[in-house]
Amino acid sequence: MAGIYFHIPFCRRRCTYCDFYTQVAPKLKPEFINSAIKELEVRKDYLEDEIIDTVYFGGGTPSILSINDFERIFETINRFHTLSIDAEITFEANPDDLSIDYLKKIRQLPFNRISIGIQSFIDRDLIKINRRHTGIQAIEAVKKAQESGFSNISIDLIYGLPNQSMEEWCSNLTTALQLDVQHISIYGLTFEKGTKLWQERIQGVSMNLDDEIMNNMYLKTLDEMSLHGFEAYEISNFSKPGYRSRHNSSYWKGQKYLGIGPSAHSYDGDSRQWNISNTEKYNHLIKSELPFFEIERLTLQSKYNDYIMVSIRTIEGIDLSKIEFEFGEEYKNYFLKSIQNHINNCLVKVKNNYYSLTTNGILITNTVLIDLMKV
């Protein structure tokens, strides 16, 4: 099984915290659609006839695309690939793009999962981070998606926004949990270099919350999610039973995927490829049939580090048997030696040869991770 990811590199406006490759350039969209379709054709053999189990449209803002845009892309996917009978097919959306008419037309396409970027239900927060919607629009968007027939809905929230209080974060959680969605992704705010939020921190306009407040917000999240029947199957991802994101889970399991669009990454088990992060150049190179991506051949060490990096974040954790089978005795012994101190300090727990983070370990994931990676 394999996946296909589409990076839609357009937004109607830039959020202050976002460091993904996107641009406010609607005039480039028609040529981009042609280029993405051409890339699907050019790279039709990349996944070597693997059955496609997940398709994910991310960005950027995929809900900027028209119904016709999606129809053309799906027609091309079906021409070159075989989708599993129950393939998970997701698109990300902004709340203010989701009219009932648009959602009903979207629902007639192969989409069976929607991920709505809400971030906060509090208008002050939304204005601060330059989101386009209001809290009321966010709630209405979820209800419209449900009315349109979507029964697998995910929403995104961010905690630790500038000046956010614990009470406000709890209010966001309460609202989210009342919406009867199947999946919630929770991200702690990070100040990424080069973003407007980064510049605001340098200027003293925006300040990050201290670690203790951030940790308490996350711990509160764990408690509330558990009380409402959500499984914390990955550090930032919570789902009702049976509603884990299959696409994201495939990344963590090391399955193959093809990335389409500027800045999109691909993985075939032996190498990683990443497309140029420039829509104009991407369009030109695709049209001219010139190389549009870079490639890295993966060493055994880099594969081991990749496995540790993604697995440590999951509820199952790191499989010692997999380390021994795929990487050998040397890496197994290195791992056991590196992790012992964290077990002794109750940051890591062990069950049936699976090593996973305790709650205290989750709060310092990067510290544990650095010790386990081989350099």
MINUBA-507750 format. One record per residue (C-alpha): x, y, z. Coordinates in steps of 0.5 Angstrom, whole numbers, padded with zeros to 4 digits, always signed. Example, Ala and Ser with C-alpha at 12.3 -4.5 7.8 and 13.67 -1.06 7.14 Angstrom:
2
+0025-0009+0016 +0027-0002+0014 
END
This chain:
375
+0000+0000+0000 +0002+0007-0002 +0000+0014-0001 +0000+0020-0005 +0000+0027-0003 -0001+0034-0006 +0002+0040-0004 -0003+0046-0006 +0002+0052-0005 -0004+0058-0005 -0007+0062+0001 -0012+0068+0000 -0007+0071+0006 -0001+0068+0010 -0002+0066+0017 +0003+0069+0022 +0006+0063+0024 +0006+0059+0018 +0013+0057+0015 +0010+0052+0010 +0011+0054+0002 +0005+0058+0000 +0004+0064-0003 -0002+0069-0005 -0002+0068-0012 -0008+0066-0015 -0006+0068-0022 -0001+0062-0022 -0007+0057-0020 -0009+0055-0027 -0002+0053-0030 +0000+0050-0023 -0006+0045-0024 -0003+0043-0031 +0003+0042-0028 +0001+0038-0022 -0003+0033-0027 +0003+0033-0032 +0008+0031-0026 +0003+0025-0024 +0004+0023-0031 +0011+0024-0031 +0012+0020-0024 +0007+0015-0026 +0012+0009-0024 +0015+0012-0018 +0011+0008-0013 +0012+0001-0018 +0004+0000-0018 +0003+0000-0011 -0004+0000-0009 -0006+0007-0007 -0009+0007+0000 -0009+0014+0002 -0009+0021-0002 -0008+0027+0002 -0009+0035-0001 -0005+0039+0004 -0002+0046+0003 -0003+0052+0003 -0011+0052+0002 -0013+0046-0002 -0020+0049-0001 -0018+0054-0006 -0019+0049-0012 -0025+0049-0016 -0029+0043-0017 -0027+0042-0024 -0019+0043-0021 -0021+0037-0017 -0024+0033-0022 -0018+0033-0027 -0014+0031-0022 -0018+0025-0020 -0019+0023-0027 -0011+0023-0028 -0010+0019-0021 -0015+0014-0024 -0011+0014-0030 -0004+0012-0027 -0006+0009-0021 -0011+0004-0017 -0014+0006-0011 -0016+0001-0006 -0023+0000-0005 -0024+0004+0002 -0018+0009+0000 -0018+0015+0005 -0018+0021+0001 -0017+0028+0005 -0017+0035+0003 -0015+0041+0008 -0020+0047+0008 -0021+0054+0011 -0027+0055+0015 -0029+0061+0011 -0029+0057+0004 -0034+0052+0006 -0041+0054+0003 -0046+0048+0003 -0046+0048-0004 -0038+0047-0005 -0039+0042+0001 -0044+0038-0003 -0040+0038-0009 -0034+0036-0006 -0038+0030-0003 -0040+0028-0010 -0032+0027-0011 -0028+0021-0008 -0027+0025-0002 -0029+0022+0005 -0025+0026+0010 -0024+0033+0011 -0019+0037+0015 -0021+0044+0018 -0016+0049+0020 -0019+0052+0026 -0013+0054+0030 -0018+0057+0035 -0025+0059+0036 -0023+0066+0040 -0023+0072+0035 -0018+0075+0038 -0013+0070+0037 -0015+0069+0030 -0014+0076+0028 -0007+0076+0032 -0005+0070+0027 -0008+0073+0021 -0013+0068+0020 -0019+0069+0015 -0025+0066+0019 -0028+0068+0026 -0030+0063+0031 -0037+0063+0029 -0035+0061+0022 -0031+0055+0025 -0037+0052+0028 -0041+0053+0022 -0036+0050+0018 -0036+0044+0022 -0044+0043+0022 -0044+0044+0015 -0039+0039+0013 -0043+0034+0017 -0050+0036+0014 -0046+0035+0007 -0045+0028+0009 -0038+0028+0012 -0037+0023+0018 -0030+0023+0018 -0028+0030+0020 -0022+0033+0023 -0020+0040+0026 -0014+0043+0028 -0012+0047+0034 -0006+0051+0036 -0005+0052+0044 +0000+0057+0047 -0002+0063+0042 +0001+0070+0044 -0003+0072+0051 -0007+0066+0051 -0009+0064+0058 -0011+0057+0061 -0018+0059+0061 -0018+0061+0054 -0015+0054+0052 -0020+0050+0056 -0025+0054+0052 -0023+0052+0046 -0022+0045+0048 -0029+0045+0050 -0032+0048+0044 -0028+0043+0040 -0031+0037+0044 -0038+0039+0043 -0038+0039+0036 -0038+0031+0035 -0032+0031+0030 -0028+0024+0030 -0021+0027+0030 -0017+0033+0033 -0010+0035+0032 -0007+0039+0037 +0000+0043+0036 +0004+0047+0041 +0005+0054+0037 +0013+0055+0035 +0016+0061+0033 +0019+0059+0026 +0025+0063+0023 +0023+0068+0018 +0015+0068+0019 +0012+0074+0021 +0011+0072+0028 +0018+0071+0029 +0019+0078+0027 +0014+0080+0032 +0018+0076+0037 +0024+0080+0036 +0021+0086+0036 +0017+0085+0042 +0010+0085+0040 +0009+0078+0041 +0012+0073+0046 +0012+0066+0047 +0009+0063+0053 +0013+0060+0058 +0015+0052+0058 +0011+0051+0064 +0004+0054+0062 +0005+0050+0055 +0006+0044+0059 +0000+0045+0063 -0004+0046+0057 -0002+0040+0054 -0003+0036+0060 -0010+0039+0060 -0011+0037+0053 -0009+0030+0055 -0014+0029+0060 -0020+0032+0056 -0019+0028+0050 -0019+0022+0055 -0025+0024+0058 -0029+0024+0052 -0026+0018+0048 -0021+0020+0044 -0014+0016+0043 -0008+0020+0044 -0005+0016+0038 +0001+0021+0037 +0003+0027+0041 -0001+0032+0037 -0006+0027+0034 -0012+0025+0038 -0018+0020+0035 -0024+0017+0036 -0023+0009+0036 -0023+0007+0028 -0021+0014+0026 -0014+0015+0026 -0011+0019+0020 -0009+0013+0016 -0005+0018+0011 -0001+0021+0017 +0000+0014+0020 +0003+0011+0013 +0009+0016+0014 +0010+0014+0021 +0010+0007+0019 +0015+0008+0013 +0010+0007+0007 +0012+0009+0001 +0009+0016-0002 +0009+0020-0008 +0009+0028-0007 +0006+0032-0012 +0007+0040-0013 +0012+0045-0011 +0016+0043-0004 +0012+0036-0004 +0017+0030-0001 +0017+0023-0004 +0019+0017-0001 +0020+0010-0004 +0024+0006+0001 +0031+0008-0001 +0031+0015-0002 +0027+0022-0001 +0026+0027-0006 +0023+0034-0005 +0021+0038-0011 +0023+0045-0012 +0020+0050-0007 +0018+0055-0012 +0011+0055-0016 +0014+0059-0022 +0020+0055-0023 +0016+0049-0022 +0011+0050-0027 +0017+0052-0032 +0021+0046-0031 +0015+0041-0031 +0013+0044-0038 +0020+0044-0040 +0021+0037-0038 +0027+0039-0034 +0029+0036-0027 +0025+0039-0022 +0027+0036-0015 +0033+0034-0011 +0034+0027-0009 +0038+0024-0002 +0040+0016-0002 +0038+0014+0005 +0044+0010+0009 +0042+0005+0014 +0044+0010+0019 +0039+0015+0016 +0034+0010+0016 +0035+0008+0023 +0034+0016+0025 +0028+0017+0021 +0025+0011+0024 +0027+0013+0031 +0024+0020+0030 +0017+0018+0028 +0016+0012+0032 +0018+0016+0039 +0012+0020+0038 +0007+0015+0037 +0003+0011+0042 +0006+0004+0040 +0013+0007+0040 +0019+0004+0038 +0019-0004+0036 +0026-0007+0038 +0025-0013+0034 +0024-0008+0028 +0031-0005+0030 +0034-0012+0030 +0031-0014+0024 +0032-0008+0019 +0038-0005+0022 +0042-0011+0026 +0045-0012+0032 +0050-0006+0032 +0044-0001+0032 +0040-0005+0037 +0045-0005+0042 +0046+0002+0041 +0039+0004+0042 +0038-0001+0048 +0044+0003+0051 +0042+0010+0049 +0035+0009+0052 +0036+0006+0059 +0037+0012+0063 +0031+0015+0060 +0027+0008+0063 +0031+0009+0069 +0028+0016+0070 +0021+0014+0068 +0021+0018+0061 +0020+0012+0057 +0016+0005+0059 +0017-0002+0056 +0012-0007+0054 +0013-0013+0050 +0019-0010+0047 +0016-0003+0045 +0019+0003+0048 +0014+0009+0048 +0014+0016+0052 +0011+0017+0059 +0007+0023+0060 +0013+0026+0063 +0017+0024+0057 +0013+0027+0052 +0014+0034+0055 +0021+0033+0053 +0021+0029+0047 +0026+0032+0043 +0031+0031+0049 +0030+0024+0049 +0030+0024+0041 +0037+0027+0041 +0040+0021+0045 +0037+0016+0041 +0039+0018+0034 +0046+0016+0032 +0051+0021+0029 
END
